Every structure is written in C-alpha cells, then in structure tokens.
Amino acid sequence: MNELCPLQSYHGLRICVACSGGRDSVALLHYLKTNAERYGFFVSALTCEHGIRGESSLRDLAFVRSLCGEWNIPLRVFSADIPALAKAHKRGLEEEGRAFRYECFSAVLAEGEADVVATAHHKDDLAETVLFRLARGTSSAGLSAIGEREGIVRPFLTVSRAQINEYVTKNGFLFVEDDSNADVNFSRNAIRLQALPALERAVNGAAENLAAYARRAAEDDRFLQALAQKEIKRKGSERRFSATLPMPLFSRACVAAMKEMGIERDYTQANVDEIALLKGLHSGKSVCLPCGLAASREGAEIAIYSPSAPVLEEIPFCLGRHGLGEYTAFVGEGRKEGALFADLDSFGQGCVIRTRREGDRFRPFKGHEKTLKAYLTDKKIPAREGRKLPLIAKGNRVYAVFGVEISDEVKVTEQTKRVCALSTEKRN
C-alpha cells in the first residue's frame, strides 16, 4: 500500500521529519522521501539523542545517520543528558524528554531550516493517548494533545499501525527496535500491548472510535478556547475574567490567563480548582499560584496578577510630595481640582502617611464608623488595591484615604482656617 495518506497540502514546504530510527518514524521518512518530487516538497530530518539508554541510544543515532546518508537526506542531530536534566528540573524522564524534543523542533523552525516539523504519531497512538489520559482523569481539553499545532504536522494521524506495518513489509527497509517498548511495566506499553487489544476484542473498531472521539474533542476544545479568550480582559500586567463564567469557559480562561502571565508548564488542575473555589467566595479572597502569581476574587471578576511586596514604611504627615509603594501622595495647602479637601489643622500631631493595616477604623464623610477594610469593600475597591492606597492615620484611626474619601473628623467647616488638598497618582 503506497498511498498511506494525502500529501497535497504540503506542496512547496520544507518538511523536517523527527526520526528516532523506529518503525513509525522511518516509515514516515521513507513515505515523504518517496513522494517529495511528486508533491513538490523538500525533506530533511532531525534526531534527538536523549542519553537515557546508553549504548542503545548511540546505536539508534548511528542507524539514523547511516540511513539518512544512504537516502541522501540532510540530518540535524541534537543530544542531551535527559536523566541529568530531569533531576535538575525535578521532572520525570518522559516529561523531560518530551520537553527536549519540542525544544529541538522549535530550534529547527526558528533557525529557518524547515517550514514544518513532521512527527510519526498515528491513529493508534491517538487511541492509546485517549485511554491513557481518560484513565488519569483528564478533561476533554486533554484529549487533543496530539493534534497539529503551529509548525508541527502529523501526516499519519489518519493511518493505523497495521497500515504502517504493511507499508514497511512491502518496501523492505530497515528500522531499529527499542527494547523498552515491550516492557509492560510502563503504562503506555501496557495500554498498547494489553488494554487496547483487549478493548478491540470486546468492541470491534474501538481504536478507530477512540481516535475519532479525540478529533471531535479537539474541535470542541478549539471552539471553547476561542470563546474563553474573548472573555479575558487584559489590563497592564494582569488578566481578568468573569467569576460567573460556566466551568467549561472558566477553566479554559484560567489556563489561558496563567499562560499569558508566564505560567507555561508549572500549572496543574489543582491550581484551576483553587481558582474555581473563588467563584463561591467573597470579594478580596485570594489563592497563590506558581511562579509567584496570585488570583483574587474582585467583585464579579477573577484577577490573576503578580502581587507587589507589602509597603511597610510610614512617613510623618506634612505638606509635600510623598512616595509610598506604587503611589505618590500629594499634600498641598489650598484647593486643587480633582483633589479631596480637608481641614489641615484637624490632623494634629502624630499623624503619618502609610498604607492600610489590620484593625484600621474609618468614619467616612457623613457616614458611620466601620473598619477600613469593610469600607473599602463597600466601595468595591479590590482588597489588593486597597492595601496599596496611601492614607493618613494616627494609630488605628484613619483620617483620609488618598483618592477615595476623607473622614468626617477632618472635614472642612466654617471654622476651618487652612484647607489642604489631598491627591494621588500611580508611580511609573
């Protein structure tokens, strides 16, 4: 069977095949090489030597070098000590090896050696991945991992292992066998060699149906991802989205926002679950995320952001310009457009300019006394923003919150002799 899959869409492309020397990748390399002239594309290859299997890895590398030389195919070789990298990064060998391979793919694309990298994943791989991930409790989004992505193509995704075996037998080319592929102590091997064949015996066409399900799940996920992206508000270095989104959109918005904020690989489902708990909590509640980020419930929204270090200093109250954390507070005598006005002489000795502390109390202009925290919540000021705002206080008695309100105790009256203007702006 020479016509394994359609290749018309690759016309004019430079295709670099990821070749390990195994049956599937050698079959893909042979199939593309054989059809390159017919469909008008150029073929090269890359191989990733992981340093995991010692002499066997070096044997496979030598085989790929020899094969590409015999077939006159340009080859790019990458090598790494994956066991050492896995230990350093505190990751498993499989995860570290996969990360290394995709770094190699990215290098070939970034350096302009190819337009796309082709991998030999096939229909049975897709079915096995579905079983493996369902058994581990993945969501439908996790079933689309073998789909094509930018710069990566998978020509054999519609081709079965049986078709590949038939192609290899008919064309008679050599390949290498990885002895570890027969070890059923590895989960994927057990699924490939035991679970999936048993399922096929129980339900004819099971592998085909699982692969079809993965493709439908990928289509659904792309649609939901696009909707979730539209729900994210981008404000400076933070990301916001509604806390009332239905979970299929909420969870995807969580992941997309975390990735945009720099959490590429370190997030887990547990992080998404912790953010989801904020849906049922009051404004001001927050959770910690990887890479030093945090998520907070702020009104009807979830905000993902990088918390600032707390501002602990305090500045004696006086006229002038005062820098405090992210803000500059201005205290000037007289009136100023857009500022809060207060009786300058009402502040008295011992007042300082600082940020909010636990136990602070505030009696707003023409209002009733309450904790400053409760007042700011009533004003719908997010807790993390309220903690940064400059204020004027003596002990736990707050007399003014810059940019928000003055206390009834320092209001301007007919007896006021000196009026002061209080204003603030964010520092660059």
C-alpha positions as CSV (number, residue, x, y, z in Angstrom):
1,M,0.0,0.0,0.0
2,N,1.9,3.1,-1.2
3,E,-0.9,5.7,-0.7
4,L,-0.9,5.9,3.1
5,C,-2.2,9.5,3.5
6,P,-2.8,12.6,1.4
7,L,0.2,15.0,0.9
8,Q,-1.2,17.7,-1.3
9,S,-1.3,20.3,1.5
10,Y,2.5,20.1,1.9
11,H,3.3,21.4,-1.6
12,G,6.2,23.8,-1.6
13,L,7.1,23.2,2.1
14,R,10.4,22.2,3.6
15,I,9.5,19.3,5.9
16,C,11.9,18.1,8.6
17,V,11.0,14.6,9.9
18,A,11.6,13.8,13.5
19,C,13.2,10.4,13.1
20,S,14.2,8.2,16.1
21,G,15.1,5.2,13.9
22,G,12.0,3.3,15.0
23,R,9.4,1.7,12.7
24,D,6.9,4.5,12.5
25,S,9.3,7.5,12.1
26,V,11.4,5.6,9.4
27,A,8.2,4.7,7.6
28,L,7.2,8.4,7.6
29,L,10.7,9.5,6.4
30,H,10.5,6.9,3.6
31,Y,7.0,7.8,2.6
32,L,7.8,11.6,2.4
33,K,11.1,11.0,0.6
34,T,9.4,8.7,-1.9
35,N,6.6,11.3,-2.7
36,A,8.7,14.5,-2.4
37,E,9.1,15.1,-6.1
38,R,5.5,14.1,-6.9
39,Y,4.0,16.6,-4.4
40,G,6.7,19.3,-4.7
41,F,8.2,19.5,-1.2
42,F,11.7,19.1,0.3
43,V,12.5,16.6,3.0
44,S,15.2,16.8,5.8
45,A,15.4,15.0,9.2
46,L,16.3,15.6,12.8
47,T,17.0,13.1,15.6
48,C,17.1,13.7,19.3
49,E,19.6,11.6,21.3
50,H,18.4,11.6,24.9
51,G,21.2,9.8,26.7
52,I,18.7,7.6,28.5
53,R,19.5,4.1,27.2
54,G,23.3,4.3,27.0
55,E,24.8,2.2,24.2
56,S,21.3,1.6,22.7
57,S,20.8,5.3,22.2
58,L,24.1,5.7,20.5
59,R,23.3,2.7,18.3
60,D,20.0,4.3,17.2
61,L,21.8,7.5,16.5
62,A,24.3,5.7,14.3
63,F,21.5,4.0,12.5
64,V,19.7,7.2,11.7
65,R,23.0,8.8,10.5
66,S,23.6,5.9,8.2
67,L,20.0,5.8,6.9
68,C,19.9,9.5,6.1
69,G,23.3,9.2,4.4
70,E,22.0,6.3,2.3
71,W,18.8,8.1,1.3
72,N,20.6,11.4,0.8
73,I,18.5,13.3,3.4
74,P,20.1,16.2,5.4
75,L,20.1,15.4,9.1
76,R,20.3,17.6,12.2
77,V,21.4,15.9,15.4
78,F,20.5,17.0,18.9
79,S,21.9,15.4,22.0
80,A,21.2,15.9,25.7
81,D,21.7,14.2,29.1
82,I,18.0,13.8,29.9
83,P,18.4,12.0,33.2
84,A,20.6,14.8,34.5
85,L,18.2,17.5,33.2
86,A,15.2,15.7,34.7
87,K,16.9,15.6,38.0
88,A,17.8,19.3,37.8
89,H,14.3,20.3,36.8
90,K,12.6,17.8,39.1
91,R,10.7,16.2,36.3
92,G,10.1,12.7,35.1
93,L,12.2,11.3,32.3
94,E,9.3,11.1,29.9
95,E,8.3,14.7,30.6
96,E,11.9,16.0,30.3
97,G,12.4,14.0,27.1
98,R,9.3,15.4,25.6
99,A,10.3,19.0,26.5
100,F,13.7,18.4,24.9
101,R,12.2,17.1,21.7
102,Y,9.9,20.1,21.3
103,E,12.9,22.4,22.1
104,C,14.7,20.7,19.2
105,F,11.7,21.2,16.9
106,S,11.5,24.9,17.8
107,A,15.2,25.3,17.1
108,V,14.9,23.9,13.6
109,L,11.9,26.1,12.9
110,A,13.4,29.3,14.5
111,E,16.7,28.9,12.6
112,G,14.9,28.6,9.3
113,E,15.9,25.1,8.4
114,A,12.3,23.9,7.8
115,D,8.8,25.3,7.4
116,V,7.3,22.4,9.5
117,V,8.5,19.5,11.6
118,A,6.7,16.2,10.9
119,T,6.2,13.6,13.6
120,A,5.1,10.0,13.0
121,H,2.1,9.9,15.5
122,H,-0.6,7.7,14.0
123,K,-4.2,6.8,14.6
124,D,-3.4,4.1,17.2
125,D,-1.2,6.5,19.1
126,L,-4.2,8.8,19.3
127,A,-6.4,6.0,20.6
128,E,-3.8,5.0,23.2
129,T,-3.4,8.5,24.4
130,V,-7.2,8.8,24.8
131,L,-7.3,5.7,27.0
132,F,-4.2,6.8,29.0
133,R,-5.5,10.3,29.7
134,L,-9.0,9.2,30.5
135,A,-7.6,6.7,33.0
136,R,-5.6,9.5,34.6
137,G,-8.7,11.7,34.9
138,T,-8.1,14.3,32.1
139,S,-10.7,16.7,30.9
140,S,-11.9,16.8,27.3
141,A,-9.3,19.5,26.6
142,G,-6.5,17.0,27.5
143,L,-7.6,14.6,24.7
144,S,-6.5,17.0,21.9
145,A,-2.8,16.9,22.8
146,I,-1.6,15.0,19.7
147,G,-3.4,17.4,17.3
148,E,-1.4,19.5,14.9
149,R,0.0,22.8,16.2
150,E,1.8,25.7,14.8
151,G,4.9,24.4,13.0
152,I,4.2,20.7,13.8
153,V,2.4,18.4,11.4
154,R,1.4,14.8,11.8
155,P,0.7,13.2,8.4
156,F,0.0,9.7,9.8
157,L,-2.8,10.7,12.2
158,T,-5.4,9.0,9.9
159,V,-3.1,6.0,9.4
160,S,-3.3,2.8,11.5
161,R,-0.4,0.9,12.9
162,A,-1.5,-2.1,10.7
163,Q,-1.2,0.1,7.6
164,I,2.2,1.3,8.6
165,N,3.4,-2.3,9.3
166,E,2.1,-3.3,5.8
167,Y,3.9,-0.4,4.2
168,V,7.2,-1.4,6.0
169,T,6.9,-5.0,4.9
170,K,6.1,-4.1,1.3
171,N,9.0,-1.7,1.0
172,G,11.5,-3.8,3.0
173,F,13.6,-1.0,4.7
174,L,15.3,-1.5,8.0
175,F,14.5,0.2,11.3
176,V,15.6,-0.3,15.0
177,E,13.5,-1.7,17.8
178,D,13.5,-0.1,21.3
179,D,13.7,-3.0,23.7
180,S,11.8,-0.9,26.3
181,N,8.7,-0.8,24.1
182,A,7.9,-4.4,25.2
183,D,8.1,-3.6,28.9
184,V,4.5,-3.6,30.2
185,N,5.7,-2.1,33.5
186,F,5.4,1.2,31.6
187,S,1.8,2.4,31.5
188,R,1.8,3.3,27.8
189,N,3.2,0.0,26.8
190,A,0.6,-1.9,28.9
191,I,-2.2,0.1,27.2
192,R,-0.7,-0.5,23.7
193,L,0.1,-4.2,24.2
194,Q,-2.7,-5.3,26.6
195,A,-5.5,-2.8,27.2
196,L,-6.2,-1.7,23.6
197,P,-6.1,-5.1,22.0
198,A,-8.5,-6.4,24.8
199,L,-10.8,-3.5,24.1
200,E,-10.7,-4.2,20.3
201,R,-11.7,-7.8,21.0
202,A,-14.6,-6.6,23.2
203,V,-15.7,-3.8,20.8
204,N,-14.8,-4.1,17.2
205,G,-13.4,-0.8,15.9
206,A,-12.7,0.6,19.4
207,A,-9.4,2.2,18.4
208,E,-10.9,3.9,15.4
209,N,-13.8,5.2,17.6
210,L,-11.4,6.5,20.2
211,A,-9.3,8.3,17.6
212,A,-12.5,9.9,16.1
213,Y,-13.6,10.9,19.6
214,A,-10.2,12.6,20.2
215,R,-10.6,14.6,16.9
216,R,-14.1,15.7,17.9
217,A,-12.9,16.7,21.4
218,A,-10.1,18.7,19.7
219,E,-12.7,20.6,17.6
220,D,-14.8,21.3,20.7
221,D,-11.8,22.4,22.6
222,R,-10.7,24.9,19.9
223,F,-14.1,26.4,19.9
224,L,-14.3,26.7,23.7
225,Q,-10.7,28.1,23.8
226,A,-11.7,30.8,21.3
227,L,-14.7,31.8,23.4
228,A,-12.6,31.8,26.6
229,Q,-10.0,34.1,25.0
230,K,-12.7,36.6,24.3
231,E,-13.7,36.7,27.9
232,I,-10.3,37.7,29.2
233,K,-9.7,41.4,29.9
234,R,-6.1,42.5,29.6
235,K,-5.1,45.4,31.9
236,G,-1.4,46.1,32.1
237,S,0.3,43.1,33.7
238,E,-2.9,41.5,35.0
239,R,-5.7,39.4,33.5
240,R,-9.3,39.4,34.4
241,F,-12.4,37.4,33.6
242,S,-15.9,37.0,35.0
243,A,-16.3,34.7,38.0
244,T,-19.7,33.7,36.7
245,L,-18.5,32.0,33.5
246,P,-19.7,28.4,33.2
247,M,-16.9,26.0,34.1
248,P,-16.0,24.9,30.5
249,L,-15.2,28.5,29.8
250,F,-14.0,29.4,33.3
251,S,-11.4,26.6,33.4
252,R,-10.0,27.5,30.0
253,A,-9.9,31.2,30.8
254,C,-7.9,30.3,34.0
255,V,-5.4,28.3,31.9
256,A,-5.1,30.9,29.2
257,A,-4.7,33.7,31.7
258,M,-2.0,31.8,33.6
259,K,-0.1,31.1,30.4
260,E,-0.2,34.7,29.3
261,M,1.2,35.7,32.7
262,G,4.1,33.3,32.3
263,I,2.9,30.0,33.8
264,E,3.6,27.8,30.8
265,R,4.2,24.4,32.3
266,D,4.0,24.7,36.1
267,Y,0.2,24.9,36.5
268,T,-1.9,21.8,37.4
269,Q,-5.5,21.0,37.6
270,A,-5.3,21.7,41.3
271,N,-4.4,25.4,40.5
272,V,-7.5,25.6,38.3
273,D,-9.6,24.0,41.1
274,E,-8.3,26.5,43.7
275,I,-9.2,29.5,41.4
276,A,-12.6,27.9,40.8
277,L,-13.2,28.0,44.6
278,L,-13.1,31.8,44.4
279,K,-16.3,31.7,42.4
280,G,-18.2,31.0,45.6
281,L,-16.2,33.3,47.9
282,H,-16.5,37.0,48.8
283,S,-14.5,39.7,47.1
284,G,-11.0,40.0,48.5
285,K,-10.3,36.3,48.8
286,S,-7.2,35.1,47.0
287,V,-5.1,32.0,46.3
288,C,-1.4,31.6,45.5
289,L,-0.3,30.3,42.0
290,P,3.0,29.0,40.6
291,C,5.8,31.5,39.6
292,G,4.9,33.9,42.4
293,L,1.5,34.9,40.9
294,A,-1.9,35.1,42.7
295,A,-5.6,35.0,41.8
296,S,-8.2,37.1,43.6
297,R,-12.0,37.4,43.7
298,E,-12.6,41.1,43.0
299,G,-16.2,42.0,42.8
300,A,-17.7,39.9,40.0
301,E,-14.3,39.1,38.4
302,I,-11.3,36.9,38.9
303,A,-8.0,38.7,38.7
304,I,-4.7,37.0,38.0
305,Y,-1.7,39.1,38.8
306,S,1.8,39.4,40.4
307,P,1.5,40.6,44.0
308,S,3.6,43.5,45.0
309,A,5.8,43.4,48.1
310,P,3.9,44.9,51.0
311,V,4.7,48.6,51.8
312,L,5.7,48.8,55.4
313,E,7.2,52.3,55.8
314,E,5.3,55.3,57.2
315,I,6.0,58.9,56.6
316,P,5.3,61.8,59.1
317,F,2.3,63.8,57.8
318,C,3.3,67.1,56.3
319,L,2.9,69.2,53.2
320,G,4.6,68.0,50.1
321,R,5.1,65.1,47.8
322,H,5.5,61.6,49.3
323,G,6.3,58.3,47.5
324,L,4.8,55.2,49.1
325,G,4.9,51.9,47.2
326,E,3.1,52.2,43.9
327,Y,1.7,55.7,44.6
328,T,2.8,59.2,45.1
329,A,0.7,61.2,47.6
330,F,0.4,65.0,47.3
331,V,-0.5,67.1,50.3
332,G,-0.9,70.8,49.4
333,E,-2.3,73.9,51.1
334,G,-5.3,75.4,49.3
335,R,-7.7,73.8,46.9
336,K,-6.8,71.8,43.8
337,E,-9.1,70.5,41.1
338,G,-9.8,66.8,41.4
339,A,-8.4,66.5,45.0
340,L,-10.0,65.8,48.3
341,F,-10.3,68.7,50.7
342,A,-9.7,68.6,54.4
343,D,-9.1,70.8,57.4
344,L,-5.3,70.9,57.6
345,D,-5.2,71.7,61.3
346,S,-7.6,68.8,62.2
347,F,-4.9,66.2,61.6
348,G,-2.9,67.1,64.7
349,Q,0.4,65.7,66.0
350,G,1.5,62.1,65.4
351,C,-0.3,61.6,62.1
352,V,1.5,59.6,59.5
353,I,1.1,58.7,55.8
354,R,1.1,54.9,55.3
355,T,-1.0,52.0,53.8
356,R,-3.8,50.0,55.4
357,R,-3.2,47.8,58.4
358,E,-5.4,45.2,60.1
359,G,-7.5,47.0,62.8
360,D,-7.8,50.3,61.0
361,R,-11.1,52.1,61.5
362,F,-12.6,54.9,59.5
363,R,-15.6,57.2,59.7
364,P,-16.2,58.5,56.2
365,F,-17.6,61.9,55.5
366,K,-21.2,62.0,56.5
367,G,-21.0,58.3,57.3
368,H,-20.9,55.7,60.1
369,E,-17.6,54.3,61.6
370,K,-16.6,50.9,60.4
371,T,-13.4,49.0,59.7
372,L,-11.4,50.5,56.8
373,K,-11.4,47.0,55.2
374,A,-15.2,46.9,55.3
375,Y,-15.5,50.5,54.0
376,L,-13.2,49.7,51.0
377,T,-15.1,46.5,50.3
378,D,-18.4,48.5,50.3
379,K,-16.7,50.9,47.8
380,K,-15.9,47.9,45.6
381,I,-12.2,48.6,45.8
382,P,-10.3,45.2,45.4
383,A,-8.6,44.2,48.6
384,R,-5.1,44.1,46.9
385,E,-5.6,47.6,45.6
386,G,-7.0,48.9,49.0
387,R,-3.8,47.6,50.7
388,K,-1.7,49.8,48.4
389,L,-3.6,53.1,48.7
390,P,-1.8,55.9,50.8
391,L,-3.8,57.1,53.8
392,I,-3.4,59.4,56.7
393,A,-3.7,57.9,60.2
394,K,-2.8,58.1,63.8
395,G,-2.7,54.7,65.5
396,N,-5.6,52.7,64.0
397,R,-7.7,55.9,63.4
398,V,-7.8,56.7,59.7
399,Y,-8.5,60.3,58.7
400,A,-8.2,60.1,54.9
401,V,-7.7,57.6,52.1
402,F,-6.0,59.3,49.2
403,G,-8.1,59.3,46.1
404,V,-11.1,57.8,47.9
405,E,-12.5,59.8,50.9
406,I,-11.8,61.9,54.0
407,S,-13.0,61.2,57.5
408,D,-15.9,63.2,58.9
409,E,-13.4,64.2,61.6
410,V,-11.3,66.3,59.2
411,K,-14.0,67.8,57.1
412,V,-13.9,71.5,56.1
413,T,-16.2,73.6,58.2
414,E,-17.0,77.3,58.7
415,Q,-14.3,77.3,61.4
416,T,-11.6,75.9,59.0
417,K,-8.6,78.3,58.8
418,R,-6.4,76.2,56.4
419,V,-7.7,73.9,53.7
420,C,-5.4,71.2,52.3
421,A,-5.8,69.3,49.1
422,L,-5.1,65.5,49.0
423,S,-4.4,63.8,45.7
424,T,-2.5,60.8,44.5
425,E,-1.2,59.2,41.3
426,K,0.4,55.9,40.4
427,R,4.2,55.9,40.1
428,N,5.9,54.7,36.9
